[in-house]
Amino acid sequence: MGWLSFLNSKTKFDPSTYEKELTLLSKKISKNEKSIIKLQTYRNSIKNSLIIYGILLYLIISIYLFKSNRINNFYWKLIWSTLYPLILTTIILLTTFIYNQLIKSKSFKVELLRSQHNDKIDELKELTKFQTTQNLIQRFQNGDDILSNLSDEISIKQQKLDELNELYENKKIQSSSLDSNIKSGRWVNSIINSINDPNEFNPNNRFALICNNCQTHNGLAPPETLPQYVKYICPKCGLLNGIDKPLDSNKLEESSIEQEESFTTDNDEQDEGTEF
């Protein structure tokens, strides 16, 4: 049942733990890489110094030995001239070897740390895939996807309802402002008419035509006609002003009497025609 414990360990996924481990490995890799660079710099510097100063020392001592009269034994001079270069070369090679070994060990450590770093990343990828798969299984098993779709539909409908309410409020504000403009226009008309003539039904009186929307003067109404019963289109804003004039009851009675009289006369004429 080892694989079950493996699955249980995967279910207890903690990203912060992997983050700490990967950060620690990255710091170690960076530290060892810096150490390798320092070792290479020291190796080259010591090697160059040994070569330069060793050659200078060899030349100075050799010149001194061959020019000096104190050392007459040629055998010792020959030993010095051949032995010193061998010793200097050995020291240079030994120093280079030591630094190369140190650099090699550091490089091996860096490679090991990098492999651990890559293994951790691969393990994290596998755990992430497992966690994603498990979340998908739980989501579709419990019906969370249906709930999420329903919540999305509800939010969309709520958004549309809010837009309709906002549109309704804007239309309401526009209609109220239009009614106020119409009322103010009528009020202005009444003031102007009262200033022009106190008797508004005077035949010689003509009222000014004021637009109910933009308050623009559009000439005078016909004689014996109130301005609210004059229909016209404002040339400035394009609003149709004026309402239909209501019919007078007396005129309605007169028109009905005239229709009855005309109807009776027509009947009488028809009767006379039949008698003839």
N, C-alpha and C positions, 0 to 999 in steps of 0.2 A: 504493500500500500504506500510505497514511497512517492508514487506520482500524485497521490491525493494530498500529501503534505506539501508537495511542490506547488500544487494548485492553490492550497491554502496560503502558502507564503506569498503567492502572486496576488491573491486577493487583498492582502494587507500591503498595498502599494503606497509608499511614502515618497513623493518627489523630493522633499527637502533632504532626505538621507542621501539620495543619489547626487543631488547637487553639491552637498558637502564633500562627498568622496571624489567627485570629478574635479572640484575646485582644488582639493588637496593634491591630487595627482598632477594637475596642471602646474601648480606651484613647484612641486618637486622636479618636474621636467624642465621648467624654466631655470630653476636654480642649478641643476646639473649642466645644462647647456651653457650657462654663464661661466661655470667652473671650467668647462672644456676650453672656452675661448681664452680664459686667463692662463691656463696651463700651456696652451699653444703660444701665447704671447711670451710667457716666461721662458719657454724652451728656445724659441728663436732668439730672444734677447741674450740669454746666457751663452748659447752656441756662438753667436756673432761676437760677443765679448771675448770668449775664450780664443777664438781664432785670431782676432785682431791683436789683442794684448799678448797672446802667446807668441805670435810671429814677431812682434816688436821686441819682446824680451829675448827671444832666440837670437835675433839679429844683433841686439846690443851686447849680449854676453859673448856671442861668437866673435864679434869684432874685438871686444876687449881681450879675449883669450889669444887670438892670433896676433894682436898688436903688442900684447904685453910680453916683456922679457922675463917675467918672473916664472912663468910656466914654460919650461923648455921641453917638457916631455910631449912629444907629438902624439903619443898613444892616448893620453888623456884628452887631448884636443879632439881626436877622432871619435872617441867614445861620446863626448859631449855633443858633437855635431850630428851623430846618428841616433843617440839614445833620446835626446830631448824631443825631437819630432814624434817619435813613437809614443812617448809618455803623453804629450799634448794631444795626439790623435786619440789615444785611449780614453783620456779624460773627457774629450768632446763626445766620443761615441757612447761612453757610459752615461753621461748626463742626458744625451738625447734619448737613450734607451729607457732611462728611468721616467722621463717625462712622457714618452710615448706609451709606456705601460699605464701610467696614471690616466692619460687621455683615453686609452682603450677601455679601461675599467669604467670610467665615467660614461663613455659612449654606450657600453653594454648596459649600464644602469638606465640610461635614457631610453634605449630600445625596450627594455623590460617595462619601464613605466608607461611608455607609449602603447605597448601591447595591452597592459592592464587598463589603460584609458579607453582603448578601442573595445575591449571586452565589456567594460562597463556600459559604453554607449550601445553596443549590440544588445546587451541584457535589458537596458532601458527601453530600447525599441520593441523588443519582444514583450516586455511587461506592458508597454503602452498599447500595443496591438491587442493583447489579451484583455486589458482593462476596457478598451473601446468596444471589443466584441461582447464582453460581459454586459456593458451598459446598453448596447443595442438589444441584446437578448432580453434583459430586464424591461427595457422600454416597450418592445413589441409584445412581450408576455403580459405585462400589466395593463396594456392599452393606453399608455401615456401618449402615444402618437395620435390616437383618436382625440384625446382630451386637448392636445396641443392644437390640432386642426380646428376643433370646435372653438377654442379660445381665440384662434386667429379669425375665424368667421365672425364671432361676436364682436371682436375689436373693430373689424372692417365695417360691420353694420352700425356700430356705435359711432364710428367716424363719419359715416354717411349721414346719420341722424343729426349729429352736431353741425354738419355742413348745411343741412336743410333748415335747422333752427336758426343758424346765422343768416342764411339767405332770407328767411321769413322776417327776422328782425330788421334787416336792411330795407326790405320792401315796406315794412311798417313805418320805419322812420321816413322813407321817401314820400309815402302817401300822406303822412302827417304834415310834413313840410310843404307838400303841394296844397293841402287843404288850408294851411295857414296863409300861404301866398294868395290863394283865391279869396280868402276872407279879407286879407289886408287890401287886395285890389278892389274889392267891393267897397270897403270902408273909404279908400282914397277916392273912388268914383263918387260916393255920396257927398264927400266934403267938397270936391270940385263942382259938383252939380249944385250944391247949396250956395256956393260962392257965385256961380254964374247967374242963377236965377232962383228965387225962393219958390216959384211955382213951377214944378217940374213938368206939369202937363200943359204948359203954355204952348200954343202952336208955333210961336216964334223961337222957342227954346230948343237948342241942339246940344246934346251932351257929348263930352269928350270920351273917346274910346281908349281905355287904358288896358294893356295886356295883364291878365291875371298872374302870369308867370314872371315876366321880366320888368313889369311896370313901365313899358314903353308906350308913349302917346302915338296912337294910330288914327288920328283925324277925329271927325265928329260924326255922331249918329244922325240918321235921317230925322227930319222934323216929326214931332209928336211920337217919338220912339225912344223907349228907355234903352240905355247902353247894354244892359245884360241880355236883351232880346235880339241884339245884332250879332249875327254870326260872321266871323272873319278869322283869317289866319294871320298871326303876327309875323311880319317879315323878318323880325330879328331872331326869335326863338322857335318859330314854326308851330306854336300852340294854337289849337282851334278854340277860340273864345266864343261866348254866347250860348244861350240855351233856347229851347223851343218856347214860344210864347203861348201861355195857356189860353184856351178859348173862353170868352165871356159867356155866362149863362143866358143873358138876354139875347146875345147873338145866336146861341144854340137854339133858343126857343123860336126866334125869328126864322132861322133856316129850316126848322122843322115845320113851322106853319106854312112857309113858302112851298116846301115839298108836298104837304098835304093839299094845298090849294092847287098846285100843278097836277097832282094826282087826280083830284076831283074834276078839274076841267077836262082832263084827258078822258075820264070815264063818261062825262056828259057828251063830249063830242062823239065818242063811240056809240052811245045810246041814240043820239040823233041820227047817226049814219044808219043804224039798224032800222029805225022807224021809217026813214026815207025809202 
